[in-house]
Amino acid sequence: MIVDNTQTQMRKGILEYCILSIISRGEIYASDIIGELKKARLLVVEGTLYPLLTRLKNNGLLSYAWKESTSGPPRKYYQITPAGLEVLGKLDTTWEELVFAVQTSMEGRKTSDTGQ
């Protein structure tokens, strides 16, 4: 169905932005990233997250460090790089422009839907 496809594409389009935003708050473990995305109702499974994290790392936007865990093997913690912060800043601007465009395009529809 076209709605499902459009919704999927919209979510995919903002996923990297959301991941960079989450990681920009501080060093974080992948499971905690998934928890943050779930809290934001942007459900992601590990099979989706890890390839994205790898791509962002390979593009120089993220780095990681292995840290010992008290409950098992060492864990990989991600942090944003200076290049990642620069990209995030540009994505912030793009997001603000998109929000404005969507809100502006919806204004006429909302007015006509209410009969005003």
ZICOR-V600628 format. One record per residue. PSI is psi in whole degrees, -180 to 180 (none if undefined). OMEGA is omega in whole degrees, -180 to 180 (999 if undefined). Layout:
psi=PSI omega=OMEGA
psi=PSI omega=OMEGA
This chain:
psi=143 omega=-175
psi=-35 omega=180
psi=-46 omega=179
psi=-44 omega=-180
psi=-44 omega=-180
psi=-44 omega=179
psi=-42 omega=179
psi=-45 omega=-180
psi=-37 omega=178
psi=-44 omega=-180
psi=-43 omega=178
psi=-38 omega=-178
psi=-30 omega=-179
psi=-5 omega=-175
psi=-48 omega=180
psi=-39 omega=178
psi=-46 omega=179
psi=-41 omega=179
psi=-46 omega=178
psi=-40 omega=179
psi=-45 omega=180
psi=-48 omega=-177
psi=-27 omega=-180
psi=-18 omega=179
psi=-19 omega=180
psi=167 omega=-179
psi=136 omega=-174
psi=148 omega=179
psi=148 omega=-175
psi=-42 omega=179
psi=-34 omega=178
psi=-32 omega=175
psi=-46 omega=178
psi=-42 omega=178
psi=-42 omega=178
psi=-41 omega=179
psi=-39 omega=177
psi=-41 omega=178
psi=-34 omega=179
psi=6 omega=-179
psi=30 omega=174
psi=83 omega=-172
psi=130 omega=-179
psi=141 omega=176
psi=163 omega=-178
psi=-36 omega=-179
psi=-20 omega=175
psi=-40 omega=-174
psi=-48 omega=-174
psi=-43 omega=176
psi=-36 omega=177
psi=-44 omega=178
psi=-41 omega=178
psi=-44 omega=180
psi=-44 omega=179
psi=-38 omega=177
psi=-46 omega=-180
psi=-26 omega=178
psi=3 omega=177
psi=13 omega=-177
psi=-21 omega=179
psi=157 omega=167
psi=174 omega=178
psi=162 omega=177
psi=140 omega=175
psi=134 omega=179
psi=142 omega=177
psi=146 omega=179
psi=144 omega=177
psi=-14 omega=-176
psi=34 omega=178
psi=-154 omega=-178
psi=168 omega=177
psi=151 omega=-179
psi=149 omega=178
psi=119 omega=178
psi=132 omega=-177
psi=147 omega=172
psi=155 omega=-179
psi=145 omega=179
psi=169 omega=174
psi=-39 omega=177
psi=-37 omega=177
psi=-40 omega=177
psi=-37 omega=178
psi=-46 omega=178
psi=-42 omega=180
psi=-42 omega=177
psi=-42 omega=178
psi=-38 omega=178
psi=-34 omega=175
psi=-46 omega=179
psi=-45 omega=179
psi=-43 omega=180
psi=-45 omega=179
psi=-40 omega=178
psi=-41 omega=179
psi=-42 omega=178
psi=-45 omega=179
psi=-46 omega=-178
psi=-43 omega=-179
psi=-47 omega=-180
psi=-41 omega=179
psi=-43 omega=-179
psi=-25 omega=-180
psi=-20 omega=-176
psi=-48 omega=-180
psi=-37 omega=180
psi=-44 omega=-180
psi=-41 omega=180
psi=-45 omega=-178
psi=-31 omega=179
psi=-32 omega=-178
psi=-2 omega=177
psi=16 omega=-180
psi=none omega=999
